[in-house]
Amino acid sequence: MSMKVRIDEIKVNPGRRTALEHDIEELAFSISEIGLLNPITLTGDYTLVAGLHRLEAVKMLGWIEVECTITGLEGLTAELAELDENFARTNLSPLEIGDLYRRRKDIYEMLYPETKALGMNKAKGNNVDCKLQSTRKSFIEDTASVTGSHPSTIARHIKIATDLTPEAKETLRGAEKPISGTTLKKISKLDPDQQKKVSALLVSGEIQTVDEYLEKKPPCEPVQEAPQQLPTEQIAAMMG
């Protein structure tokens, strides 16, 4: 259902990514020239599902109301749709991508628990019912089709996002420039205390690489790496 909704009635979840000012300005110019081509998507209670940049653009233009599509998506399904829109952004950092993939996996398997069972059966080498297999794509297949990423890339991002501690992530988000995927992988292999130290040193600029920290590490402080290999069953399950 499509309808006009007052902009001041639209609610935006606080956990969403911040809209980029440059993109908003460009979109506002486009909308002023040719109009809003794609309505904003809202849930029944006017919570934003998709279209944050469009919403901010029409606010910039001084609009009072905007054309919206009201969807029946609720709860986890709405969050999944919101996550999938974020994947379309071209400026996501490796850290953000990993967290998005990990959250998408959690939501997808809660919505479609049979896909998790399918992945576990494949991992154990069990025969999988053809009907079950065709009912719903596995997480990895569905995510690959949504994002265009290779399944192994998706699995790698999820493993890094899982192995990084919340404290390290919070510190790394404060970096002036996004931390590369290669650096995140190296940090994720360290124990929690080392992750905390390395992250702080990288963000402060005291070191430029993880290897630099390892080379300067005091002799009495052993390098304790987290297990580099997941059990075969867990890897296969992660891959869907």
For each residue, the residues with C-beta under 8 A, 3 or more apart:
1: 69 70
2: 39 67 68 69 70
3: 67 68 70
4: 65 66 67 68
5: 9 10 40 42 46 65 66 68
6: 9 10 64 65
7: 10 55 58 59 63 64 65 66
8:
9: 5 6 46
10: 5 6 7 40 42 46 47 48 55 66 68
11: 45 46 47 48
12: 16 47 48 52 55
13: 16 47 48 82
14:
15:
16: 12 13 48 52 82
17: 52 86 89 96
18:
19: 23 24 52 53 55 56
20: 23 24 53 91
21: 24 25
22: 25 26
23: 19 20 26 27 53
24: 19 20 21 27 28 53 56 57 60
25: 21 22 28 29 60
26: 22 23 29 30
27: 23 24 30 31 53 54 57
28: 24 25 31 32 57 58 60 61
29: 25 26 32 33
30: 26 27 33 34
31: 27 28 34 35 36 54 57 58 61
32: 28 29 61
33: 29 30
34: 30 31 37
35: 31
36: 31 39 54 58 66 67
37: 34
38: 51 54
39: 2 36 51 66 67 68 69
40: 5 10 48 50 51 54 55 66 67 68 69
41: 48 49 50 51 68 69 71 81
42: 5 10 46 47 48 49 68 69 70 71
43: 46 47 49 70 71 73 74 78
44: 70 71 72 74
45: 11
46: 5 9 10 11 42 43 68
47: 10 11 12 13 42 43 78
48: 10 11 12 13 16 40 41 42 51 52 55 82
49: 41 42 43 71 73 78 81 82 85
50: 40 41 81 82 85
51: 38 39 40 41 48 54 55 85
52: 12 16 17 19 48 55 56
53: 19 20 23 24 27 56 57
54: 27 31 36 38 40 51 57 58 66
55: 7 10 12 19 40 48 51 52 58 59 66
56: 19 24 52 53 59 60
57: 24 27 28 31 53 54 60 61
58: 7 28 31 36 54 55 61 63 66
59: 7 55 56 62 63
60: 24 25 28 56 57
61: 28 31 32 57 58
62: 59
63: 7 58 59 66
64: 6 7
65: 4 5 6 7
66: 4 5 7 10 36 39 40 54 55 58 63
67: 2 3 4 36 39 40
68: 2 3 4 5 10 39 40 41 42 46
69: 1 2 39 40 41 42
70: 1 2 3 42 43 44
71: 41 42 43 44 49 78 81
72: 44
73: 43 49 77 78 81
74: 43 44 77 78
75: 78 79
76: 79 80 107 110 111
77: 73 74 80 81 111
78: 43 47 49 71 73 74 75 81 82
79: 75 76 82 83 107
80: 76 77 83 84 104 107 108 111
81: 41 49 50 71 73 77 78 84 85
82: 13 16 48 49 50 78 79 85 86
83: 79 80 86 87 100 103 104 107
84: 80 81 87 88 104 146
85: 49 50 51 81 82 88
86: 17 82 83 89 92 100
87: 83 84 92 100 146 147
88: 84 85
89: 17 86 92
90:
91: 20
92: 86 87 89 96 97 100
93: 96 97 178 179
94: 97 98 157 160 178 179 180 181 184
95: 98 99 161 164 169 172 173 178 179 184
96: 17 92 93 99 100
97: 92 93 94 100 101 157
98: 94 95 101 102 157 158 160 161 164 184
99: 95 96 102 103 161 169
100: 83 86 87 92 96 97 103 104
101: 97 98 104 105 143 154 157 158 161
102: 98 99 105 106 157 158 161 162
103: 83 99 100 106 107
104: 80 83 84 100 101 107 108 139 143
105: 101 102 108 109 139 143 158 238
106: 102 103 109 110
107: 76 79 80 83 103 104 110 111
108: 80 104 105 111 112 115 139 142 143
109: 105 106 112 113 115 116 139
110: 76 106 107 113
111: 76 77 80 107 108
112: 108 109 115 116 136
113: 109 110 116 117
114: 117 118 132 135 136
115: 108 109 112 118 119 136 137 138 139 240
116: 109 112 113 119 120 139 237
117: 113 114 120 121 132
118: 114 115 121 122 128 132 133 138 240
119: 115 116 122 123 138 139 140 236 237 238 239 240
120: 116 117 123 124 233 237
121: 117 118 124 126 127 128
122: 118 119 125 126 128 236
123: 119 120 232 233 234 235 236 237
124: 120 121 233
125: 122
126: 121 122
127: 121
128: 118 121 122 132 133
129: 132 133
130: 133 134
131: 134 135
132: 114 117 118 128 129 135
133: 118 128 129 130
134: 130 131
135: 114 131 132
136: 112 114 115 142
137: 115 141 142 145
138: 115 118 119 141 142 239 240
139: 104 105 108 109 115 116 119 142 143 240
140: 119 143 144 151 154 155 238 239 240
141: 137 138 144 145 151 240
142: 108 136 137 138 139 145 146
143: 101 104 105 108 139 140 146 147 149 154
144: 140 141 147 148 149 150 151 154
145: 137 141 142 148
146: 84 87 142 143
147: 87 143 144 154
148: 144 145
149: 143 144 153 154
150: 144 153 154
151: 140 141 144 154 155 239 240
152: 155 156 239
153: 149 150 156 157
154: 101 140 143 144 147 149 150 151 157 158
155: 140 151 152 158 159 235 238 239
156: 152 153 159 160 185
157: 94 97 98 101 102 153 154 160 161 181
158: 98 101 102 105 154 155 161 162 238
159: 155 156 162 163 188 230 238
160: 94 98 156 157 163 164 181 184 185 188
161: 95 98 99 101 102 157 158 164
162: 102 158 159
163: 159 160 188 189 226
164: 95 98 160 161 168 169 172 184 187 188 195
165: 168 169 192 195 196
166: 169 170
167: 170 171 192 195 196 199
168: 164 165 171 172 187 192 195 196 198 199
169: 95 99 164 165 166 172 173
170: 166 167 173 174
171: 167 168 174 196 199 200 203
172: 95 164 168 169 175 179 184 187 199 202 203
173: 95 169 170
174: 170 171 203
175: 172 178 179 202 203
176: 203
177:
178: 93 94 95 175
179: 93 94 95 172 175 183 184 187 202
180: 94 183 184
181: 94 157 160 184 185
182: 185 186
183: 179 180 186 187 202 209 210
184: 94 95 98 160 164 172 179 180 181 187 188
185: 156 160 181 182 188 189
186: 182 183 189 190 210 211
187: 164 168 172 179 183 184 190 195 198 199 210
188: 159 160 163 164 184 185 195 226
189: 163 185 186 225 226 228
190: 186 187 194 195 198 210 223 224 225 226
191: 194 195 224 225 226
192: 165 167 168 195 196
193: 196 197
194: 190 191 197 198 213 223 224
195: 164 165 167 168 187 188 190 191 192 198 199
196: 165 167 168 171 192 193 199 200
197: 193 194 200 201 213
198: 168 187 190 194 195 201 202 207 210 213
199: 167 168 171 172 187 195 196 202 203
200: 171 196 197 203 204
201: 197 198 204 206 207 213
202: 172 175 179 183 198 199 205 206 207 208 210
203: 171 172 174 175 176 199 200
204: 200 201
205: 202 208
206: 201 202
207: 198 201 202 210 212 213 216
208: 202 205 212
209: 183 212 213
210: 183 186 187 190 198 202 207 213 214
211: 186 214 215
212: 207 208 209 215 216
213: 194 197 198 201 207 209 210 216 217
214: 210 211 217 223
215: 211 212
216: 207 212 213
217: 213 214 221 223
218: 221
219:
220:
221: 217 218
222:
223: 190 194 214 217
224: 190 191 194
225: 189 190 191 228
226: 163 188 189 190 191
227: 230
228: 189 225
229:
230: 159 227 234 235 238
231: 234 235
232: 123 235 236
233: 120 123 124 236 237
234: 123 230 231 237 238
235: 123 155 230 231 232 238 239
236: 119 122 123 232 233 239
237: 116 119 120 123 233 234 240
238: 105 119 140 155 158 159 230 234 235
239: 119 138 140 151 152 155 235 236
240: 115 118 119 138 139 140 141 151 237
